Amino acid sequence: MNNSDQVTLPRITDVEQQGEIISRIIRNRRSIYADEFVSKELPVHILQEILTNAIWAPTHKMTEPWRFIVLQGSQLEKFGNYMAAYYRSYYQSKMPEAAFETKYTFLRNYPLKAACMIAIILVRSKTISLPEWEEVAAISSAVHNMALTCTAFGLGSYWNTSGASVDYVTGLGLADNERSLGLMMVGYPDENTPPSKKRRTPVEQKVTWFT
């Protein structure tokens, strides 16, 4: 779906209602890990909304420094096998055999209940010079748009930036000006999962006002 294929969204005329909706979505967003998902197919139109909202993130000088690869089906098993092999020697050296076998099985099965994984790729412009942090900030905003869209559709998501995730995406074939930033895990959360108890520091402790 390109920009000319945008879905026309219903207009919300009440400004306060619109503000309440976006505030509720932002404050209900949580990172939900892939082993807490339940296996369920993700409709294509929802996946397209997630990706389309990603590319509407702010981007300095319109470099649009992102590329995404959607991984579904057998790719979930491939990544699970890759992750288990990636961490095998690390955990094998730190755990008794029985505990290691449990951990190894967990790693292999970890992504299997995800509806999909989305590879996050930073694309550095070859013609416009910007500090890399600005490009990383742009793609982080894109990923956050994805996470908020997932929350709005009742989905769980988690930006997996582990070494295994970064290396797996690197192995998908990146150009010289591209860098892997890991995987966005997307799926349907288990309704029996307890709500997150994480809280935020009150805004009064994080904001200084100058008048």
Secondary structure, DSSP 8 states (H G I E B T S, - for coil): --GGG---------HHHHHHHHHHHHHH--B--GGGEE-----HHHHHHHHHHHTTS--GGG---EEEEEE-THHHHHHHHHHHHHHHHHHHTTS-HHHHHHHHHHHHHTTTT-SEEEEEEEE--SSS---HHHHHHHHHHHHHHHHHHHHHTT-EEEEE--HHHHHHHHTTT--TTEEEEEEEEEEEE-TTS---------GGGT-----
